């Protein structure tokens, strides 16, 4: 008879390692998802190792969570390091990802960047992972990890929160799933051929707390002034550094949220209100909204309320809220490229006449076709791109993600067990994290190798 605590034991001895680097707190059902994924991976002979600046929930000891600084400036500097060519862009953009909920870090230099590089090298060389998942691909440390993993021919992907509550999405490029949707012709064809399930879409709206808009143009008896709400994303995701080819591809027209707001304000017809919600990490964007008389600042996390109370949603960057607006069947005006590009869903700015595009969005030009295209896109992504937490009742969950990661398990056993490889990694990286551990009031030994199976 199987004991209750035997359910965690692997069906076979684990020889593979799957690494997840996560910079988000363990909130909103994320930790139970990792626990379920770890059990699913163990059953197929793989161990899950998580790196995060945040400790696991109180009392949690498995899967192992190892420390990694949130910002590059939190590493203990390596003295006498020789710079590498790709470090400059990462140092330039590090500031743009500082979280308002995370203490400010010292400005990074070459020594701290070298320490971040050394940690990534040890992660890949000592743990020898089958596959790597890095949180938010544009994040400097995620970019570094994905770059080094691919150079070593280790399968590597980005991972982020999906557009529905309680979901994750797998990405492959540096500016999010939008690049995947835009750059792979097979995905365009698959979306175009998808048949939306209206009942499922209605259930998704309930799950997301959204209400579908009334069909057709704005009713003539509605006397309130039309409202356009512009939503921003983290500035580092789509606006910095300007010399990055991928960033230029995503945001070729505006270098800041404020610049996009000013252009949109200039393009508005008389009597239309402009409401602006900058990302909480966009310090300059928040300062602009607080001071500018041209916008109504919306410093709120109630995004659903903003979406459902707007006539048009304008977006800057790869914010997933544009997909929430599509699910709610609101007109979406995109000022940068992203997951809606070329899908026939949004009113897409191409650097030409923004005023004419705003007028089309307010009038809901070609609305029936756009709604159908939006239903196909959201339905396709829900079925094929999202992995849901327990209780979300999405088509795919942790077991499906484990099956995907299992495709990359190496057929031959490596020289040491995951536990011994983890011990070697901790030995190699402890000196790199001395300042971070002291700053956070935690010790690297808080994450013992004994947590690994």
N, C-alpha and C positions, 0 to 999 in steps of 0.2 A: 504494500500500500504506500502510495506517495505521500510524504509529509508535506505540509503547507509550504515550508521554506525550501523544499526541493524543486519547486517550480522554476527557480532561477537557474538551476544547474544546467549547463549546456548539454545538448544531445551528443556532442563530440568535443574533444579538447580544442579550445580556441587557439588557432595559430595566426589568424589574420587580425588586423587592427584597422578600425575606421575612426578617423579623427574629425571632430567637429570643433571649430573655433567660433565661439558665440560671444558677442559683445553686448547682447541684450540681457536684462535681468531675467531671472527665472520666474516669470509671471504668467498669469492667464493660461494655466494648464500646460505650460511648456515643459516643466520638469517631469510630470507624469508621462508626457510624450517621449522624452528621452529614456525614461525607465522602461517603457514598453518597447522602444526601439532596441535598447540594450538586450532585453530578453530575446527579442526576435533574432538579433545578430548572434547572440551566444548559441542559439539553437542551430545555427548554420556554421558554427566554428569561427566566428569573428567577435572581437572585443570592441566596445565603444569607449573612446577616450575623449573627454570634453575639456577644452581650454576656455577659461572665462575670467574676466576681471572680478566677477561677482562670485561669492561663495554659494554653494548649493543650499537648498532649504535646510533649516535646522533639523538635525538628526539623520540627514541623508548621507549615506556612505558609498553608494553604488548607483550608477556607474561613476568612476573617478572623475573629479573635476580639478584640473590643474590650473595654477595661476598664470595669467598673461596680462600685462598692463593694458589699460584702455588706450592710452596715448603713448607715442614713441618717447616723449620726454620723461616718462616714468621709469624707463630702464636705467640700470646702472651702467654708466659709460665705459666703453672699452677704450683704454688709453692707446694712442698711437695707431689708430685704425686708418687704413687706406680707403678713401671713398670709392664707391662703385658708381658707374654711370647712371644707373636707374634710381639711385637714392635721392637725387635732387628733386624730382617730381614728388616723391613721397613726403619729403621734408616740407616742400612748399604747400602741400595740401593738408598736412596733419592738423593745422589749426581749425580747418573748416568742419571737422568732425567732432569737435569737443562738445560733450553733452552738457546741457544745463543742469542735469541731475548728478553729474560727476565732478568732483573737485578739479579746479584748473590744474594743469600739469606744467612743469617748467618747460620753456622752449627747448625743443630738441636740437641737438647738434650731431656732428659726425660720429662722436663716441656713442651716443644713445642709439643712433641708426645702426651702427655696427653691432650693438648688443641685440637689437631686434633681428638683424640678419643672422646672428649666431644662434638665437633661439629657434628660428625657422629651420636653419641648417640641422640643428640637433634634433628637432622634431621629425624631420624627414629621414635623417641618416640613422638615428638611434631607434625610433619607433617603427621605421620601415612600413608605413601604412599601405594598405591595399588601395585606399581611396581617401580623399580629403574633402571636407565641406567647410567653406570659409564664409562667415556671416557677412552679408552686405558687401558684394564684390568691390565696390569703389573704395571701401574703407582702406586706408594706407596699409595696415598690417595684413588685411585680407588680400590686397593686390600683391603684396610681397610674397605671401604664402602660395597663392595661385600661380604666380610667375615661377617660383622655384620648383613647385611640384610638377608643373608641366615641362619645365626644362629637364627634370629627372624622368619624365614620361610616366609620372604617377597620375592616374585619373583624378581630376580636381574640379569641383563645382562650387558655385556660390549658393547660399541658402538665405532666405529672408522670410519675413512674415508675408503671408498671402493677403489678397484684398478682402477676404472674408475673415471674420473673427475666428480664432482657433484654428488657423491653417498656416502651413509653410509652403514655400515654393522653391523649386530647384532652378538655379540660373546657371548660365555658362560664361557670361561675359561681364565686362567691368561696369557697365551701366545698367545692369538688371535685365529682367526678362524682356524688356522692350527691344533690346538688341536681338535676342533670340527670335522674337516675333517678326522683326523687320528683316533680318539677315538670312533667314532660312526659307527658301521658296516652298519647301515641303510643308511648313507650318501654315503658310498663306493658303495653300491648296486645301489642306485639311480643315482649316477654319471655314473656308468657303463652302465645303461639302458637308459641314456639320448640320444636323437637324436639331434645332433647339427643343428642349422639353419644357413647355410652358409651366407645367405643374412643379417641376423641379425649380425653375426660376422663381416662381411665387414663394416656394418654401425657403429659398435662399434669401429673399427679401425679408421674410419674417425673421430668419436667423440673424441677419445683419441689422435688423431694426430699421429697415428702409421702406418707404412707401412709393409705389410707382406713380409717376406723373400722369395727369389726364392726357389722353391721346389728342393729337392735333395741335394747332397753334393756340396761343394764349387767348382765352375767351374775351370778347370785346367788353363784357360787363365787369371785368376785373379792373378796378380803378387805381389800385396801388401802383406805385412806380415800379417798373421792372428792376430786378436786382441781378447783377452779375457778380459772382464771388470768385476771386482769384486765389488759388491755393498754391503755396510754395512747398518745395522739398528741401531737404538738407543741402546747404550750398555746395558742399563738397561732391555731391552725387552728380550734379549736372552743370555746375558753373565754374569750378576750379579744378586743376589749373588750366588756363586758357591754351597752353601749348600742347595739351594732350589731344591727340587725334580723335580718340573716342569721345572726349568731352565736346570737342568742336562738332562732331557728328550729331551729338544729342542736342546741343544748345548753340547753334551757330549765330543766333540773332541777339541774344541778351546775355550780358555778363553778370547780372544781379537781379534779384527779385524786385528791387526798387525800379530798375530800368524797365522791366517788363510791365510793372504797374503804371509807370508814366506813359509808356506807349499805348497801353490799353485805355487809360484815362483820356488821352488825346483822340482816340478812335471812337469814343462813346457818342451816340446821338443824344440830343437834349432830353433831360428827364429820366435818364437811366442812372441808378445808384451803382457805385462800385464798392464792393466790400472785399477786404484783403485779409487773408489769414496766412502769415508767414510761418515757416517751420520753427519749432521751438528752439532749434539749434542755430537758427539764422539770426545772429546778433544784429548785423547791419539791417536786415530786412525788418526786424521788429522795431528798431529805432526809427526807420523810415515810416512805418505805419503809425507809430505813436505821434510823429511830428507832422505828417503830411495832411493838409486839408483836402486833398484830392481823393482820399480813400476813407472808408469807414473801417477802422481797425477791428479785427475779430480775433482776440487772444483767447481762444477757447479750444478745448479738446473735443467738443461736441460736434464732430465733423458731420454726422448724420443730419443734425439739425440745419447746418449750413447748406448741405446738399439739397435737402427737401424743401428749404425755404427760398431757393434760388431759381431764377428763370434760366440762367446759363451758368455752368461751372467752367472757369478758365483755369488751366493748369500750367505751371512752370516746373519742369523737371520730371523725374520718373515716379512721382508720387502715386501710390497705389489707389489713392482716393478717386482718381479718374475712372477706375474700373467700378468703384462703388457708385459713382454718378451714372455710369452706363447701366448698371444693374437697376438703379432707380429710374432709369429712362429719362434723364435730364440731358439737354443739349450740352455737349462738351466742346470747348474751344481750346485747342492745344497750341501753346506758344513755344514748345520745344518738342523734339521727337521722342517717341516712347512706344508703349505697347499698342497704342491705337493707330499708329502711323500706317497709312495705306490700307486700313481695314474697312474703309467706307463708313466708319462710325462717327468720327469727330469732324468738326470744322477745323481744318488743319492750316495753321499759319505757315506760309512758305517764304516769308520775307517780302511779300508784295503789299497788297492793299488790306490792312488790318480793319479799317472802317467798314469795308464791304463785307468782310467775313463776320464781323460782329453783327451787322444787320441780318445776314443770313441765319446766324445762330438764334437771334431773337425772334425771327420769323419762322424758325424751324423749317428751313428749306429742305426739301427731299426727306421729310421726317420719317415717313413710313419705311422707306428703304434703310435709313440709318438705324431705326429701332430694330428691324430684323437683323441687320448686320451686328448690332450690339448684342442681341440675344444669342446669335451664333457664337460670337467671340467669348462672351461670359460663360455660356454653356460648355464650350470646348475647354476653356481653361479650368473650369470647375471639375470636369471629368478627367482631364489629362495632365494638369499642371499642379494641382493643389493636393497636399497631404493633410488630412484633418486630424485634429486631436480627438480623444475619446469623447463621445457624446455629440459630435458635430454631424454625424450621419452622412458624411461625404463619401463618394465612391471609393476613395483610397485613404489609407491611414499608415500607421507605423509599420505594419506587416508588409505593405506594398513598398515602402521606402527601403526596408531591410532587403527585400527581394531584389530591388534595383542595385543596392550596394553590394549584394552578394555576387553579382555578375563580375565584380572586379577582384574577387578573392584569388590570390595566387595559388596555383595547384600544388606547389611544393612548399613544405614547411621551411620557415626561415631558421636561422641559427639559434635563436633563443626564444623562449616563451614570451608572450606579451608582458607578463609580470617582470621578467628580467630586463626586457627592453625599456620598460617604463622606469625601472630603477636607474638604468644608465642615462636616460634622458634627464631625470631629476638631478643626478650628479653633475651633468654637463651644464645645466641651466641655472642652478641655484645661485651662483655668483652674479648672473645677469639680472636677478630679480631682488637683490638685497635692498635697494632703495624703495622699490615698489612695495615689498612686504612690510618694511618699516613704516612707510607712508600709510598703508592700509591697516596697520595694526594686526597683521596676520603673518604667519611664518610659512615658508614653503613646505615645512614638515607637516603643516595642517593637511596636506594632500599626499598621504603615504602611498607608496607603491603597493602596499598590501591590499589596497582597494581593488587592484586589478586581479582578475581570476588567474 
